[in-house]
Amino acid sequence: MTSSRDEHAELPRTEIADPWEDPDDEYAVLVDLTVPEAQQRFYSVSSDWSALDTKALGILAVAAAAIAILVTVHQDVNRLWWIPAVTLTVAGGFLIAAIWPRDFYFGPDLLDFHDEMRDLSPLDGARELLYELVDATRKNDENLTGKTTLFWWGLGVLLAGLVACLPITLFRPG
């Protein structure tokens, strides 16, 4: 079996850190400080994904409600009611793209990782775990950046659509 490191090897190990002169000190720092911090960062990215999806769904609901209102009252407002409706639909498309499922990297498969690390020293295992966590977090950060960009585009287009609703509702046909 191949590990996630083999499938997604992009980050050279030397970018994380060179081995220390004293392996015992390095092991203590890895186990007590660095690996737990990398785990916390990994969980933080996971929470950021969920929070962004929740925000996007809420704003998508606002866009859908605004479109429904425009469609409902379209005979009583300006004949150009469809312009903000189309704008709000485009905003909804951006928001749907923001919440669309993407790959989330969970790090190494723990059973495979255990099998691979079984014959190595604890220090090498801690180094490998740190590498795997940093690599998974980096990949998830890249996906989160794409989701965030789509979210902000959706929010901006939604605001433009809501602003466009003002003249449509204020200037009624005579």
C-alpha positions, 0 to 999 in steps of 0.5 A: 500500500502507498501512504498519503506521503507517496500519493501527494509528495510535494513538500520536501522534508527539509522544508520542515526542519533539519534533524537536530544534533541531539536526537533526544532533545528533538524527540522531546520537542516534537512530541511535546510541542511541535506535533500537538501544535500541528494537530491543533492547526489541522483542526483549526483548518477543519473548523474554518471549512465548517464555518465558511460553509455555514456562512455561505449557506446562510447568505445563499438563503438570503439570496433565495429569499430575495429572488422569491420576493422579486418573483412574487411582486414582479407585477407591482414593481419596475419591469426591470425586476429581472436584473437584480434577480439574475444578479442574485442568481449569479451570487447564489452560483458563487455561494454554491461553488463555495460549499461544493464538496472538495477533497479534505486531506486527513493526513496519513492512514493511521494503520498504514502509518503504524505499519510503516513506522513500526521498524523506525525509531520514535524520533523518525516516527515523530518527524514523519507524523509532523510532516504528514500533518503539515502537508495535510494542513497545507493542502487543506489551506489551499482548498480553503483559500479557493472556497473563501475566494468564491464566498467573497465573490458571492457576497459581493455580487449578492450585495450588488444585487440587493442594491439593484433592488432599491431602484427597481422597487422605488421607481414603479411603473406609472 
